């Protein structure tokens, strides 16, 4: 087995020490695909489900990529935003923040009320650059505040991945329980 990099150890430790009903923000320049795969290995167990809005590439790309990394992609509920090449639900544009929030909360609610209920429901959101192309930071901040509050009610563990220096951090930090910088 390959030796883990320092960021991988820090990511694992950050998740292991935390209560599973919370919000967690990773600030990092590490390739988001590497982060997504690592999060999948940590958070996608036999009785876990992921809600994964994808804005940069189609869900078919992420499904294939994560499958090649050894992850069970049938446990991932994809929400495609802005692409017709989809596996999950679909939203026309990253500028449709209300619709995006509605889709994420609906998916979480459906998973939380399913029988049997998954042990863990996880939202992974790492598409802030694309959101910033379509909406101003204040609106994105409002979107994240409303989304995190709604998902806390459902007991969803939320992981946000953002680049260092992104102006959105100031809007996101107040609703995060834990912020970890990975280098």
C-alpha positions in Angstrom: 0.0 0.0 0.0 1.3 3.4 -0.9 2.3 5.8 1.8 -0.3 8.4 2.5 0.5 12.0 1.8 0.2 14.5 4.7 -3.0 16.0 3.4 -4.6 12.6 3.3 -3.8 11.9 6.9 -5.1 15.4 7.9 -8.3 14.8 6.0 -8.8 11.4 7.6 -8.1 12.7 11.1 -10.4 15.7 10.6 -13.3 13.4 9.7 -12.5 10.8 12.4 -12.6 13.3 15.2 -15.9 14.7 14.4 -19.5 14.1 15.2 -21.2 12.9 12.0 -24.0 15.5 12.1 -22.2 18.7 11.2 -20.7 20.8 8.5 -17.0 20.5 7.6 -15.1 22.8 5.2 -11.7 21.8 3.7 -9.7 24.7 2.3 -7.2 23.3 -0.2 -5.5 23.7 -3.6 -5.2 19.9 -3.9 -7.0 18.6 -7.1 -10.7 18.3 -6.2 -10.9 14.9 -7.9 -8.3 13.5 -5.5 -10.2 15.0 -2.6 -13.5 13.5 -3.8 -12.0 10.1 -4.2 -10.4 10.2 -0.7 -13.7 11.4 0.8 -15.5 8.5 -0.9 -13.1 6.0 0.6 -13.7 7.4 4.0 -17.4 8.3 3.9 -19.0 5.7 1.5 -19.5 2.6 3.6 -22.0 -0.2 3.1 -24.8 1.8 4.7 -23.9 5.3 3.6 -25.3 7.4 0.7 -23.8 10.4 -0.9 -25.5 13.4 -2.4 -23.2 14.9 -5.0 -24.1 17.9 -7.0 -21.8 18.1 -10.0 -21.3 21.3 -11.9 -17.9 21.1 -13.6 -18.4 17.7 -15.5 -21.3 15.4 -16.1 -22.1 12.8 -13.5 -21.2 10.1 -16.0 -17.6 11.3 -15.8 -17.6 11.3 -12.0 -19.3 8.0 -11.8 -16.7 6.4 -14.1 -13.8 8.2 -12.3 -15.0 7.2 -8.8 -15.8 3.7 -9.9 -12.2 3.3 -11.2 -11.0 4.4 -7.7 -12.9 1.4 -6.2 -16.0 3.2 -5.0 -19.5 1.9 -5.2 -21.2 4.6 -7.2 -24.7 3.2 -6.8 -24.5 4.7 -3.3 -24.1 8.2 -4.9 -27.1 10.3 -5.7 -25.8 12.7 -8.5 -27.4 16.0 -9.2 -26.2 17.2 -12.7 -26.2 20.9 -13.2 -25.9 22.3 -16.7 -25.2 19.1 -18.6 -27.5 16.6 -20.3 -25.1 13.7 -19.8 -26.5 12.6 -16.5 -27.0 9.7 -14.1 -29.2 11.5 -11.6 -31.5 14.5 -11.5 -30.9 17.5 -13.6 -30.9 21.3 -13.2 -30.4 23.6 -16.3 -28.0 26.1 -14.9 -25.6 26.7 -11.9 -27.4 30.0 -11.5 -30.6 28.3 -10.4 -29.6 28.2 -6.7 -33.2 27.8 -5.4 -33.7 24.8 -7.6 -30.3 23.3 -6.6 -31.2 23.7 -2.9 -34.6 22.1 -3.5 -33.1 19.1 -5.3 -30.4 18.5 -2.6 -32.9 18.8 0.2 -35.4 16.5 -1.6 -32.7 13.9 -2.2 -31.7 14.1 1.5 -35.3 13.9 2.7 -35.9 10.9 0.5 -32.8 9.1 1.8 -33.7 10.1 5.4 -37.2 8.7 5.1 -36.2 5.5 3.2 -36.5 2.2 4.8 -34.0 1.1 5.9 -32.5 4.6 6.5 -28.8 4.8 5.6 -26.6 5.0 8.6 -25.0 8.1 7.1 -26.1 10.6 4.5 -23.4 12.8 3.2 -23.5 15.9 1.0 -20.2 16.6 -0.8 -20.0 20.0 -2.5 -16.9 21.2 -4.2 -18.2 23.3 -7.1 -17.8 26.8 -5.9 -15.8 28.1 -8.8 -18.7 27.3 -11.2 -21.3 28.8 -8.9 -19.2 32.0 -8.8 -19.5 32.3 -12.6 -23.3 32.4 -12.4 -24.1 34.1 -9.1 -22.6 36.7 -6.9 -20.9 35.7 -3.6 -23.6 37.1 -1.4 -26.3 35.0 -3.1 -24.1 31.9 -2.9 -23.5 32.6 0.8 -27.3 32.8 1.3 -27.7 29.6 -0.6 -25.2 27.7 1.5 -26.7 29.1 4.8 -30.1 27.9 3.8 -28.9 24.6 2.5 -26.8 23.8 5.6 -29.7 24.7 8.0 -32.2 22.5 6.0 -29.7 19.5 5.9 -28.9 19.8 9.6 -32.6 19.2 10.3 -32.3 15.9 8.4 -29.0 14.8 10.1 -26.9 15.1 6.9 -23.1 15.3 7.3 -22.0 18.1 5.0 -18.5 18.4 3.4 -17.5 21.5 1.5 -14.2 21.8 -0.5 -13.0 25.3 -1.5 -9.8 26.9 -2.7 -7.7 29.1 -0.4 -8.3 32.8 -0.8 -11.8 32.3 -2.3 -13.9 35.2 -1.2 -16.7 32.8 -0.4 -14.9 31.5 2.6 -16.0 34.6 4.6 -19.7 33.7 3.9 -19.3 29.9 4.5 -17.1 30.0 7.7 -20.0 31.1 10.0 -22.0 28.0 9.3 -19.2 25.5 9.4 -18.6 23.5 12.6 -15.0 22.7 11.5 -12.7 24.2 9.0 -9.5 22.4 8.0 -6.8 23.6 5.7 -5.1 20.9 3.6 -1.8 21.5 2.0 
